[in-house]
Amino acid sequence: MKKRAVIALGHRALGTTLPEQKIAVAKTAKSIADLIEEGYQVAVTHSNAPQIGMIHTAMNEFGKTHDNYTSAPMSVCSAMSQGYIGYDLQNGIREELLNRGLYRTVSTVLTQVVVDPYDEAFYTPTKVLGRYMSAEDAAEERKKGNYVIEEPGKGYRRVVSAPNPVKIVELDAINALLDAGQVVIACGGGGIPVLEQDNRLKGASAVIEKDLTAGKLAEGVDADMLIILTSVEQVCINLGEPTEEKLGTISVEQAKAYMDEGHFGIYNMYPKFKASVEFIEKGEGRNALITSLEKVKDGVHGKAGTIIQ
C-alpha cells in the first residue's frame, strides 16, 4: 500500500504578494512532486496569514468607499484566500508532475472546519491582522463588537480569536479524492471557521491555527506521516543559549516533555509539536516531520529535520 502524507506549508512556501506567491509555489511544487514521485499519496494544507490580511484590508477599504457594498466577514476572506492560494498551488503541482511524466489530478477543496462556540479563545482574541486604522476607525470596529489593539506609533489593528479545530466538514470528499489517487489541497489557512447551528453552518469571526488543523486532517485521512514545513531545518531547544541543541529523532514522550518545559513559542513551534503529538498518539505506526522545504525529501528518509515517532 502507498504511504499517505499530509504536508503543511508555512509562509516561506507561499510568499506574501501575488508575484512572490507565483515564484514560491513553483519551488514548493518541486518538493511536493518529489514525494509523489516516490509513491506517496499527498494532501497539502497551507498557511494564509499575509493573504487573508490583504484580502480583509482590500474588502474593508472597498466597502468604505462604495456605498452599495459591505465589508467581507472573516469567514468569507478565509474562503477567498483558500481559492486563490489553491489555484496557484494546484496549477504549480500539476505542471511539475507533468514535466516529470506523471499524471495526477490536483484538486483544491474549499474546506470548512467546525469550531466550538464556547472555546475559551473567543474570550481572549490573539491573532492580529489587517490594515492599520485610525482611532476613529478603531472606535467603529469596537462598536461592532470587534477587538482592536493599539500599536504605538503605527495605529490600531483588528484582533481575532484562534479557536481549536473540532471537525473537518468536507473530510469525506477529501478522503474520496485521495483514495482515487488525486493530489488534494485542503484546509487552507486552518480551514474556514464555522459554527454548527442545527443544519446550518455559520461563519465565525476567527482564524484557526493551520498546524492544528493539519494534524486533524492527517488523523482524518489516516495518514502515515504529518509533515510540517517551516523556516528551519531542525527544531532547537534552548535557542540562542550556550546549551542550544538541535533535535533529530525524538519520541512522543520527549516531545511532550519539551513542550511542558516551555521550550517552544506558543505561536511558533508549540502548535507544530502539539499537532504532531496528538496525531501520533491516535494511531499506530505514525510519525511526524518538522523541517524546511528544502530538506523535506531527506527528512522523509530520516536524514534531516526533527522527527517525532
CORBELPE-V987887 format. One record per pair of residues at least 6 apart in sequence whose ideal C-beta (glycine too) atoms are under 7 Angstrom apart, sorted by the first residue. I is the first residue (numbers start at 1). GAP is how many residues later the second one is. If there is no record, write none. Layout:
# CORBELPE-V987887
I;GAP + I;GAP
This chain:
# CORBELPE-V987887
2;37 + 2;38 + 2;39 + 3;36 + 3;37 + 3;221 + 3;222 + 4;37 + 4;174 + 4;217 + 4;218 + 4;219 + 4;220 + 5;30 + 5;35 + 5;37 + 5;218 + 5;219 + 5;220 + 5;222 + 6;37 + 6;39 + 6;208 + 6;211 + 6;212 + 6;215 + 6;217 + 6;220 + 6;221 + 7;25 + 7;35 + 7;37 + 7;220 + 7;222 + 8;37 + 8;202 + 8;203 + 8;206 + 8;219 + 8;220 + 8;221 + 9;19 + 9;35 + 9;37 + 9;38 + 9;220 + 10;37 + 10;219 + 10;220 + 10;221 + 11;36 + 11;38 + 11;39 + 12;219 + 12;281 + 13;11 + 13;15 + 13;216 + 13;280 + 14;7 + 14;10 + 14;11 + 14;32 + 14;33 + 14;71 + 15;6 + 15;8 + 15;9 + 16;34 + 21;67 + 22;66 + 25;63 + 25;64 + 25;67 + 26;66 + 28;64 + 28;265 + 29;63 + 29;64 + 29;67 + 30;66 + 31;262 + 31;265 + 31;266 + 32;10 + 32;12 + 32;61 + 33;60 + 33;63 + 33;64 + 33;67 + 34;263 + 35;7 + 35;265 + 36;6 + 36;61 + 36;66 + 36;68 + 36;147 + 37;63 + 37;65 + 41;137 + 42;141 + 43;131 + 43;135 + 43;141 + 43;143 + 43;174 + 43;178 + 44;45 + 44;141 + 45;141 + 45;142 + 45;143 + 45;165 + 45;168 + 45;169 + 45;172 + 46;39 + 46;43 + 46;142 + 46;164 + 47;142 + 47;163 + 48;33 + 48;37 + 48;140 + 48;141 + 51;30 + 51;34 + 52;25 + 52;26 + 52;29 + 52;77 + 52;137 + 52;155 + 53;76 + 53;77 + 55;22 + 55;25 + 55;26 + 56;18 + 56;21 + 56;73 + 56;74 + 57;73 + 57;74 + 59;12 + 59;13 + 59;18 + 60;11 + 62;7 + 63;6 + 63;7 + 63;8 + 73;130 + 73;132 + 74;86 + 74;131 + 74;132 + 74;133 + 75;117 + 75;118 + 75;119 + 75;128 + 75;129 + 76;127 + 78;111 + 78;114 + 78;129 + 79;31 + 79;113 + 81;107 + 81;108 + 82;28 + 82;29 + 82;106 + 82;107 + 82;110 + 83;27 + 85;103 + 86;22 + 86;99 + 86;102 + 89;96 + 90;16 + 90;17 + 90;18 + 90;95 + 93;13 + 93;90 + 94;12 + 97;6 + 97;7 + 104;77 + 104;78 + 104;79 + 105;77 + 106;76 + 106;77 + 107;70 + 107;75 + 107;77 + 108;77 + 109;61 + 109;64 + 109;65 + 109;75 + 109;77 + 111;57 + 111;59 + 111;75 + 111;76 + 111;77 + 111;80 + 111;81 + 112;57 + 112;58 + 112;79 + 112;80 + 112;82 + 112;89 + 113;52 + 113;55 + 113;56 + 113;74 + 113;77 + 113;78 + 113;79 + 113;80 + 113;81 + 113;95 + 113;100 + 114;52 + 114;53 + 114;55 + 114;80 + 114;82 + 115;48 + 115;49 + 115;50 + 115;51 + 115;78 + 115;80 + 115;89 + 115;91 + 115;93 + 116;47 + 116;50 + 117;78 + 119;44 + 119;45 + 121;40 + 121;41 + 121;42 + 122;39 + 122;41 + 125;22 + 125;34 + 125;35 + 125;36 + 126;33 + 126;36 + 127;32 + 127;33 + 127;35 + 127;80 + 128;21 + 128;29 + 128;31 + 129;29 + 129;31 + 130;27 + 130;28 + 132;22 + 132;23 + 132;24 + 132;25 + 133;8 + 133;22 + 133;23 + 133;24 + 134;21 + 135;21 + 138;10 + 138;18 + 141;7 + 141;17 + 142;6 + 146;12 + 147;12 + 148;8 + 148;9 + 148;10 + 148;11 + 149;7 + 149;8 + 149;10 + 150;6 + 151;6 + 160;45 + 160;46 + 160;47 + 161;45 + 162;44 + 162;45 + 162;46 + 162;47 + 163;30 + 163;43 + 163;45 + 164;48 + 165;25 + 165;26 + 165;43 + 165;47 + 165;48 + 165;51 + 168;19 + 168;23 + 168;48 + 168;49 + 168;52 + 169;32 + 171;49 + 174;10 + 174;12 + 174;47 + 175;46 + 177;7 + 178;6 + 178;43 + 186;31 + 187;26 + 187;27 + 187;30 + 189;18 + 189;21 + 190;17 + 190;18 + 190;19 + 190;20 + 190;23 + 191;17 + 191;22 + 192;11 + 193;11 + 193;13 + 193;14 + 193;15 + 194;7 + 194;8 + 194;9 + 194;10 + 195;7 + 195;9 + 209;62 + 211;17 + 211;60 + 211;61 + 211;64 + 212;59 + 212;62 + 212;63 + 214;12 + 214;14 + 214;61 + 215;11 + 215;60 + 215;61 + 215;63 + 215;64 + 218;8 + 218;61 + 219;60 + 219;63 + 222;61 + 224;61 + 224;62 + 225;62 + 225;63 + 225;64 + 225;75 + 226;49 + 226;50 + 226;53 + 226;62 + 227;62 + 227;69 + 228;44 + 228;48 + 228;60 + 228;62 + 229;62 + 229;63 + 229;64 + 229;67 + 230;42 + 230;60 + 230;62 + 231;61 + 232;60 + 233;58 + 233;59 + 233;62 + 233;71 + 233;72 + 234;12 + 234;13 + 234;14 + 234;57 + 234;71 + 234;72 + 235;12 + 235;34 + 235;55 + 235;71 + 236;8 + 236;9 + 236;10 + 236;11 + 237;8 + 237;10 + 237;21 + 237;26 + 238;6 + 238;7 + 247;59 + 248;58 + 248;59 + 249;53 + 249;58 + 249;60 + 250;58 + 251;58 + 252;25 + 252;28 + 252;29 + 252;56 + 255;18 + 255;21 + 255;22 + 255;53 + 256;21 + 258;6 + 259;11 + 259;14 + 259;15 + 264;6 + 264;9 + 272;18 + 276;12 + 276;32 + 277;31 + 279;7 + 279;9 + 280;6 + 280;7 + 280;8 + 280;28 + 287;20 + 287;21 + 287;22 + 288;20 + 289;10 + 289;11 + 289;16 + 289;18 + 290;15 + 290;16 + 291;8 + 291;13 + 291;14 + 291;15 + 295;9 + 295;10 + 298;6 + 299;6
